Amino acid sequence: MVADGFSGKTVKLATSVGSSEMAGTSGHPFKGTFDGQNYTLTFNRTAAEDFCAPFHYINGATISNLHVQGTITGGNYERLGGLVGHSEGNITINNCRVSTEISTTVSGAGFHGGIIAFWYDSNVACTVTGCVYDGLIYNPSEADATTYCSGFIGNLFGSNLTVTFTDCLFAPAAYGTGKCALGGNCFTFVYPNSDPTYNMTNCYYTSILGNRQGRPAATATVAPGNLGNATTDHGMVDGYENGFLYDGNYYTPKYGDAVVEYRFNDWIERADVTINGTNNQRTGVNVVGVNITEEVGNIKSVTYNRPFNTAQAATVILPFNYICNDDEGGKFFGFKEVVYDEGLHKWVCTMQEPGNTAVTTLTANTPYLFMPDDATTMSFPNISSMTGGVVTLLPTTANDGVYGGATTDAAWNFHGTYKGKSWAVASNDYGFAAQSGTEAGGAATVEAGQFVRFTTGAFIKPMRCYLSYVGTEAPAPARGLTRAAATDDLPQSITVRLVSRNSDLTAIGEIDTKTGKMTFDSEAWYTLDGVRLSGKPSTKGIYINNGKRIVIK
């Protein structure tokens, strides 16, 4: 196909061609730049040695803008590659689609690679950008017999190596008659040798080869809401912030705004999850949200990209169980009840830390109020100390998680929503963290972190929660327990009590549902029973001031 050597030279393909000849030898590897100019090379060959591939041996080469198809009948030979067999030096593969099918009868470790079979060197880098593998590596007669193969790079060895994948897709053909699946210790992208530094950005798979690596992909012919802005046109692949366009299909994270990414350097499946709690469409409403359709296990870390304001209440619903260790950036409170206090002539909402006196436990798909401390982020550092050092994402629904606490005459419920929620008409619902709704009466814009009664046109973003009055009659707060039918009689102000897991009152705030503000008055002093005092007490004891417990000595 191409003569040996070509050090520093550029070779361009002038038209689509077919060939069974391999480029480069062990003594004279291909060292130049090969530009396929978006043509197709059809490569069919029966292997007679290891490292069989269209490019047999390369060293410091660049291959770009090429589609390779055909079949390599490998027999018992090892380290066969859909594009490259044996490689050394700094390698660049850009804008290539490899559809090569590799047939192998190796019993045990084959180390075949969908794109590169073997890379060996030290102090060098392999960069693969905007590439797709949609071929297949299979055994023609025996399932599970051939092991240790990978979708992009079959095997690599050396020291101080750097592997970088960007905007790549593993979308293999289907196994079928005469094409049996491979066995254990295979990897969707690359053999996880412990030495290389792996840099993986925006890489997806539609099905797996052995162990998962990269992000599971959802596909659509219309741009989905979690795609983000365009970043790079690689040629065949158009890269976006959170996915890419290839061959008329968009590939984005399978679980909406929960980006599950399996690690590339682990021998067992471990995933990092990033949840985007901010609007990524920049249009005011996020219609994507989190959509976990199945249990997703072995989650090693969770990053929640959502800012919080210090000491300003917010709400959250999470798709996994978690045990807190007090390093989450604040405290969580579950809804207990809303009652009318006849002595105070106020409606009082009680939120209590979940769990027992020693441990705060969070239950998946359950709404919580989150009170940040001095941090502006929420984190989950205790995952490493939980069973197996992992958590499991549990299936979600578009509008999930009614909190299971007791409520007075079942008149109030606390709900969570994973997809966000909008209100076409005025309602009996109240919520924190609305971004651009309006307060009751439509007089002002609702800002993030407020708690207001939703009215026409209001909405909350995904993974937020709201308090809903579900009684048959609206309460009239100024008239004790007398009820009236008019929704305008819903309480204007709800007092919020935050109670620790050992039942100590820790904070008292005021929610004004007309102005949409929740405040912890720095001048107000309360007893532990919630009774407001006329000023700072002089008697020894424990009191509540500015949302904190204060000891007067």
DATAFEN-V456827 format. One record per pair of residues at least 6 apart in sequence whose C-alpha atoms are under 6 Angstrom apart, sorted by sequence separation. I is the first residue (numbers start at 1). GAP is how many residues later the second one is. D is the distance in whole Angstrom. If there is no record, write none. Layout:
((I | GAP | D) (I | GAP | D))
This chain:
((24 | 6 | 5) (232 | 6 | 6) (238 | 6 | 5) (244 | 6 | 6) (253 | 6 | 6) (340 | 6 | 6) (354 | 6 | 6) (355 | 6 | 5) (383 | 6 | 6) (438 | 6 | 6) (499 | 6 | 4) (511 | 6 | 6) (526 | 6 | 4) (543 | 6 | 6) (544 | 6 | 6) (232 | 7 | 5) (238 | 7 | 5) (244 | 7 | 5) (263 | 7 | 6) (279 | 7 | 5) (340 | 7 | 4) (354 | 7 | 6) (383 | 7 | 6) (438 | 7 | 5) (439 | 7 | 6) (476 | 7 | 6) (499 | 7 | 6) (511 | 7 | 4) (525 | 7 | 6) (526 | 7 | 6) (543 | 7 | 5) (231 | 8 | 5) (237 | 8 | 6) (243 | 8 | 5) (262 | 8 | 6) (263 | 8 | 6) (339 | 8 | 6) (437 | 8 | 6) (438 | 8 | 5) (475 | 8 | 5) (498 | 8 | 6) (510 | 8 | 5) (525 | 8 | 5) (542 | 8 | 6) (230 | 9 | 6) (231 | 9 | 5) (237 | 9 | 5) (243 | 9 | 4) (262 | 9 | 4) (339 | 9 | 5) (437 | 9 | 5) (498 | 9 | 5) (510 | 9 | 5) (542 | 9 | 5) (204 | 10 | 5) (230 | 10 | 4) (261 | 10 | 5) (338 | 10 | 5) (436 | 10 | 6) (474 | 10 | 6) (497 | 10 | 6) (509 | 10 | 5) (541 | 10 | 6) (203 | 11 | 5) (204 | 11 | 5) (205 | 11 | 5) (206 | 11 | 6) (229 | 11 | 5) (261 | 11 | 5) (338 | 11 | 4) (403 | 11 | 6) (474 | 11 | 6) (497 | 11 | 5) (509 | 11 | 5) (541 | 11 | 5) (204 | 12 | 6) (205 | 12 | 6) (228 | 12 | 6) (229 | 12 | 6) (337 | 12 | 6) (402 | 12 | 6) (435 | 12 | 5) (473 | 12 | 5) (496 | 12 | 6) (540 | 12 | 5) (204 | 13 | 6) (228 | 13 | 5) (260 | 13 | 5) (337 | 13 | 5) (402 | 13 | 5) (435 | 13 | 5) (440 | 13 | 6) (474 | 13 | 6) (476 | 13 | 5) (496 | 13 | 5) (540 | 13 | 5) (228 | 14 | 6) (259 | 14 | 5) (336 | 14 | 6) (401 | 14 | 6) (434 | 14 | 5) (475 | 14 | 6) (477 | 14 | 5) (495 | 14 | 6) (496 | 14 | 6) (227 | 15 | 5) (259 | 15 | 5) (336 | 15 | 5) (401 | 15 | 5) (433 | 15 | 4) (440 | 15 | 6) (475 | 15 | 5) (495 | 15 | 5) (528 | 15 | 6) (227 | 16 | 6) (258 | 16 | 6) (335 | 16 | 5) (400 | 16 | 5) (433 | 16 | 4) (474 | 16 | 6) (495 | 16 | 6) (527 | 16 | 5) (258 | 17 | 4) (334 | 17 | 5) (400 | 17 | 5) (432 | 17 | 5) (433 | 17 | 6) (494 | 17 | 5) (526 | 17 | 6) (82 | 18 | 5) (257 | 18 | 6) (333 | 18 | 5) (334 | 18 | 5) (399 | 18 | 4) (432 | 18 | 5) (493 | 18 | 5) (526 | 18 | 5) (257 | 19 | 6) (333 | 19 | 5) (334 | 19 | 6) (399 | 19 | 6) (432 | 19 | 4) (493 | 19 | 4) (525 | 19 | 6) (1 | 20 | 5) (4 | 20 | 5) (188 | 20 | 5) (333 | 20 | 4) (398 | 20 | 5) (431 | 20 | 5) (438 | 20 | 6) (492 | 20 | 6) (493 | 20 | 6) (525 | 20 | 5) (2 | 21 | 5) (188 | 21 | 4) (332 | 21 | 6) (398 | 21 | 5) (431 | 21 | 6) (437 | 21 | 4) (492 | 21 | 5) (1 | 22 | 6) (10 | 22 | 6) (12 | 22 | 6) (187 | 22 | 5) (430 | 22 | 5) (437 | 22 | 6) (492 | 22 | 6) (5 | 23 | 5) (9 | 23 | 5) (10 | 23 | 5) (11 | 23 | 5) (12 | 23 | 5) (13 | 23 | 5) (16 | 23 | 5) (18 | 23 | 6) (20 | 23 | 5) (186 | 23 | 6) (187 | 23 | 5) (430 | 23 | 4) (505 | 23 | 6) (4 | 24 | 5) (5 | 24 | 5) (6 | 24 | 6) (7 | 24 | 4) (8 | 24 | 5) (10 | 24 | 6) (12 | 24 | 6) (15 | 24 | 6) (16 | 24 | 5) (17 | 24 | 5) (18 | 24 | 4) (19 | 24 | 5) (20 | 24 | 5) (186 | 24 | 4) (187 | 24 | 5) (188 | 24 | 6) (429 | 24 | 6) (430 | 24 | 6) (522 | 24 | 4) (5 | 25 | 5) (6 | 25 | 6) (7 | 25 | 5) (16 | 25 | 6) (18 | 25 | 6) (20 | 25 | 5) (188 | 25 | 6) (429 | 25 | 6) (521 | 25 | 5) (4 | 26 | 6) (5 | 26 | 6) (6 | 26 | 5) (42 | 26 | 6) (44 | 26 | 5) (46 | 26 | 6) (47 | 26 | 6) (434 | 26 | 5) (520 | 26 | 5) (31 | 27 | 6) (38 | 27 | 5) (39 | 27 | 6) (40 | 27 | 5) (41 | 27 | 5) (42 | 27 | 5) (43 | 27 | 5) (44 | 27 | 5) (45 | 27 | 5) (46 | 27 | 5) (47 | 27 | 5) (50 | 27 | 5) (272 | 27 | 6) (520 | 27 | 5) (29 | 28 | 5) (30 | 28 | 4) (31 | 28 | 5) (33 | 28 | 6) (37 | 28 | 5) (38 | 28 | 5) (40 | 28 | 6) (42 | 28 | 5) (44 | 28 | 6) (50 | 28 | 5) (51 | 28 | 5) (52 | 28 | 5) (53 | 28 | 5) (56 | 28 | 6) (59 | 28 | 6) (221 | 28 | 5) (270 | 28 | 5) (271 | 28 | 5) (272 | 28 | 6) (274 | 28 | 6) (277 | 28 | 6) (278 | 28 | 6) (427 | 28 | 6) (29 | 29 | 5) (31 | 29 | 5) (32 | 29 | 5) (33 | 29 | 5) (34 | 29 | 5) (35 | 29 | 5) (36 | 29 | 5) (50 | 29 | 6) (51 | 29 | 5) (53 | 29 | 6) (54 | 29 | 5) (55 | 29 | 5) (56 | 29 | 5) (57 | 29 | 5) (58 | 29 | 5) (59 | 29 | 5) (60 | 29 | 4) (64 | 29 | 6) (67 | 29 | 6) (71 | 29 | 6) (74 | 29 | 5) (75 | 29 | 5) (76 | 29 | 5) (220 | 29 | 6) (270 | 29 | 6) (271 | 29 | 6) (272 | 29 | 5) (273 | 29 | 5) (274 | 29 | 5) (275 | 29 | 5) (276 | 29 | 5) (277 | 29 | 5) (426 | 29 | 4) (29 | 30 | 6) (31 | 30 | 5) (33 | 30 | 6) (35 | 30 | 6) (36 | 30 | 4) (53 | 30 | 6) (57 | 30 | 6) (59 | 30 | 5) (60 | 30 | 5) (61 | 30 | 5) (62 | 30 | 5) (63 | 30 | 5) (64 | 30 | 5) (65 | 30 | 5) (66 | 30 | 5) (67 | 30 | 5) (68 | 30 | 5) (69 | 30 | 5) (70 | 30 | 5) (71 | 30 | 5) (72 | 30 | 5) (73 | 30 | 5) (74 | 30 | 5) (75 | 30 | 5) (76 | 30 | 5) (220 | 30 | 5) (270 | 30 | 6) (274 | 30 | 6) (275 | 30 | 6) (426 | 30 | 5) (26 | 31 | 6) (53 | 31 | 5) (60 | 31 | 5) (62 | 31 | 6) (64 | 31 | 5) (65 | 31 | 5) (67 | 31 | 6) (68 | 31 | 6) (69 | 31 | 5) (71 | 31 | 6) (81 | 31 | 6) (85 | 31 | 6) (88 | 31 | 6) (219 | 31 | 5) (425 | 31 | 4) (22 | 32 | 5) (23 | 32 | 5) (24 | 32 | 5) (25 | 32 | 5) (53 | 32 | 5) (64 | 32 | 6) (78 | 32 | 5) (79 | 32 | 5) (80 | 32 | 5) (81 | 32 | 5) (82 | 32 | 5) (83 | 32 | 5) (84 | 32 | 5) (85 | 32 | 5) (86 | 32 | 5) (87 | 32 | 5) (88 | 32 | 5) (219 | 32 | 5) (256 | 32 | 6) (257 | 32 | 5) (258 | 32 | 6) (424 | 32 | 5) (22 | 33 | 6) (23 | 33 | 5) (24 | 33 | 5) (52 | 33 | 6) (79 | 33 | 4) (81 | 33 | 6) (82 | 33 | 5) (88 | 33 | 6) (218 | 33 | 6) (256 | 33 | 6) (257 | 33 | 5) (423 | 33 | 6) (424 | 33 | 6) (22 | 34 | 5) (51 | 34 | 4) (81 | 34 | 6) (90 | 34 | 5) (92 | 34 | 6) (94 | 34 | 6) (97 | 34 | 6) (101 | 34 | 5) (105 | 34 | 6) (162 | 34 | 5) (164 | 34 | 6) (169 | 34 | 6) (171 | 34 | 6) (217 | 34 | 6) (218 | 34 | 5) (256 | 34 | 5) (334 | 34 | 5) (367 | 34 | 6) (423 | 34 | 6) (51 | 35 | 6) (81 | 35 | 5) (89 | 35 | 6) (90 | 35 | 5) (91 | 35 | 5) (92 | 35 | 5) (93 | 35 | 5) (94 | 35 | 5) (95 | 35 | 5) (96 | 35 | 5) (97 | 35 | 5) (98 | 35 | 5) (99 | 35 | 5) (100 | 35 | 5) (101 | 35 | 5) (102 | 35 | 5) (103 | 35 | 5) (104 | 35 | 5) (161 | 35 | 5) (162 | 35 | 5) (163 | 35 | 5) (164 | 35 | 5) (165 | 35 | 5) (166 | 35 | 5) (167 | 35 | 5) (168 | 35 | 5) (169 | 35 | 5) (170 | 35 | 5) (171 | 35 | 5) (217 | 35 | 5) (218 | 35 | 6) (256 | 35 | 5) (333 | 35 | 6) (366 | 35 | 5) (423 | 35 | 5) (431 | 35 | 4) (81 | 36 | 4) (90 | 36 | 6) (94 | 36 | 6) (95 | 36 | 5) (97 | 36 | 6) (99 | 36 | 4) (101 | 36 | 6) (103 | 36 | 6) (113 | 36 | 6) (117 | 36 | 6) (118 | 36 | 6) (120 | 36 | 6) (122 | 36 | 5) (125 | 36 | 6) (129 | 36 | 6) (132 | 36 | 6) (136 | 36 | 6) (146 | 36 | 5) (147 | 36 | 5) (150 | 36 | 6) (155 | 36 | 5) (164 | 36 | 6) (166 | 36 | 6) (167 | 36 | 5) (169 | 36 | 6) (217 | 36 | 5) (218 | 36 | 4) (255 | 36 | 5) (324 | 36 | 5) (333 | 36 | 5) (365 | 36 | 5) (422 | 36 | 6) (430 | 36 | 5) (431 | 36 | 6) (80 | 37 | 5) (110 | 37 | 6) (111 | 37 | 5) (112 | 37 | 5) (113 | 37 | 5) (114 | 37 | 5) (115 | 37 | 5) (116 | 37 | 5) (117 | 37 | 5) (118 | 37 | 5) (119 | 37 | 5) (120 | 37 | 5) (121 | 37 | 5) (122 | 37 | 5) (123 | 37 | 5) (124 | 37 | 5) (125 | 37 | 5) (126 | 37 | 5) (127 | 37 | 5) (128 | 37 | 5) (129 | 37 | 5) (130 | 37 | 5) (131 | 37 | 5) (132 | 37 | 5) (133 | 37 | 5) (134 | 37 | 5) (135 | 37 | 5) (136 | 37 | 6) (143 | 37 | 5) (146 | 37 | 6) (147 | 37 | 5) (148 | 37 | 5) (149 | 37 | 5) (150 | 37 | 5) (151 | 37 | 5) (152 | 37 | 5) (153 | 37 | 5) (154 | 37 | 6) (217 | 37 | 5) (255 | 37 | 5) (332 | 37 | 6) (366 | 37 | 6) (422 | 37 | 4) (430 | 37 | 5) (79 | 38 | 5) (107 | 38 | 5) (108 | 38 | 5) (109 | 38 | 5) (110 | 38 | 6) (111 | 38 | 5) (113 | 38 | 6) (114 | 38 | 5) (118 | 38 | 5) (120 | 38 | 6) (122 | 38 | 6) (123 | 38 | 6) (125 | 38 | 6) (130 | 38 | 5) (134 | 38 | 4) (135 | 38 | 6) (140 | 38 | 5) (143 | 38 | 5) (144 | 38 | 5) (145 | 38 | 6) (147 | 38 | 6) (148 | 38 | 5) (150 | 38 | 6) (151 | 38 | 5) (152 | 38 | 6) (216 | 38 | 6) (323 | 38 | 5) (332 | 38 | 5) (421 | 38 | 5) (429 | 38 | 6) (107 | 39 | 5) (108 | 39 | 5) (109 | 39 | 5) (113 | 39 | 5) (122 | 39 | 6) (134 | 39 | 6) (140 | 39 | 5) (143 | 39 | 6) (144 | 39 | 3) (147 | 39 | 6) (150 | 39 | 6) (322 | 39 | 6) (331 | 39 | 6) (421 | 39 | 6) (429 | 39 | 4) (508 | 39 | 6) (106 | 40 | 6) (113 | 40 | 5) (139 | 40 | 6) (140 | 40 | 6) (150 | 40 | 5) (322 | 40 | 5) (331 | 40 | 5) (420 | 40 | 5) (428 | 40 | 6) (507 | 40 | 4) (113 | 41 | 4) (138 | 41 | 5) (139 | 41 | 5) (321 | 41 | 6) (330 | 41 | 5) (420 | 41 | 4) (428 | 41 | 5) (507 | 41 | 5) (112 | 42 | 5) (138 | 42 | 5) (321 | 42 | 5) (330 | 42 | 4) (420 | 42 | 4) (506 | 42 | 6) (111 | 43 | 5) (138 | 43 | 6) (321 | 43 | 5) (329 | 43 | 6) (330 | 43 | 5) (419 | 43 | 5) (506 | 43 | 6) (111 | 44 | 6) (320 | 44 | 4) (418 | 44 | 5) (215 | 45 | 6) (319 | 45 | 5) (417 | 45 | 6) (418 | 45 | 5) (215 | 46 | 5) (318 | 46 | 6) (319 | 46 | 5) (329 | 46 | 5) (417 | 46 | 5) (214 | 47 | 5) (318 | 47 | 6) (417 | 47 | 6) (214 | 48 | 5) (317 | 48 | 6) (416 | 48 | 6) (213 | 49 | 5) (317 | 49 | 6) (329 | 49 | 5) (367 | 49 | 5) (416 | 49 | 4) (213 | 50 | 6) (317 | 50 | 5) (328 | 50 | 5) (415 | 50 | 5) (213 | 51 | 6) (316 | 51 | 6) (328 | 51 | 5) (415 | 51 | 5) (316 | 52 | 5) (328 | 52 | 6) (414 | 52 | 6) (315 | 53 | 6) (414 | 53 | 5) (315 | 54 | 4) (413 | 54 | 6) (314 | 55 | 6) (315 | 55 | 5) (413 | 55 | 5) (314 | 56 | 5) (412 | 56 | 6) (313 | 57 | 6) (412 | 57 | 5) (313 | 58 | 5) (411 | 58 | 6) (412 | 58 | 6) (411 | 59 | 5) (311 | 60 | 6) (411 | 60 | 4) (453 | 60 | 6) (311 | 61 | 5) (452 | 61 | 5) (310 | 62 | 5) (311 | 62 | 6) (225 | 63 | 6) (310 | 63 | 6) (310 | 64 | 6) (452 | 64 | 5) (451 | 65 | 5) (310 | 66 | 6) (450 | 66 | 5) (309 | 67 | 6) (450 | 67 | 5) (308 | 68 | 5) (307 | 69 | 6) (308 | 69 | 6) (336 | 69 | 5) (337 | 69 | 6) (307 | 70 | 6) (336 | 70 | 6) (337 | 70 | 5) (320 | 72 | 6) (192 | 73 | 5) (320 | 73 | 5) (319 | 74 | 5) (320 | 74 | 6) (440 | 74 | 6) (319 | 75 | 6) (300 | 90 | 5) (299 | 91 | 5) (298 | 92 | 5) (299 | 92 | 5) (299 | 93 | 6) (297 | 95 | 4) (296 | 96 | 6) (296 | 97 | 5) (295 | 98 | 6) (367 | 98 | 6) (295 | 99 | 5) (317 | 99 | 6) (295 | 100 | 6) (294 | 101 | 5) (293 | 102 | 5) (292 | 103 | 5) (130 | 104 | 6) (292 | 104 | 5) (291 | 105 | 6) (130 | 107 | 6) (314 | 118 | 6) (314 | 119 | 6) (290 | 128 | 5) (289 | 129 | 6) (289 | 130 | 4) (314 | 135 | 5) (95 | 139 | 6) (357 | 144 | 5) (356 | 145 | 6) (357 | 145 | 5) (317 | 146 | 5) (348 | 146 | 6) (350 | 146 | 6) (352 | 146 | 6) (316 | 147 | 5) (347 | 147 | 5) (348 | 147 | 5) (349 | 147 | 5) (350 | 147 | 5) (351 | 147 | 5) (352 | 147 | 4) (353 | 147 | 5) (316 | 148 | 5) (348 | 148 | 6) (352 | 148 | 6) (353 | 148 | 5) (315 | 149 | 5) (315 | 150 | 5) (289 | 173 | 5))
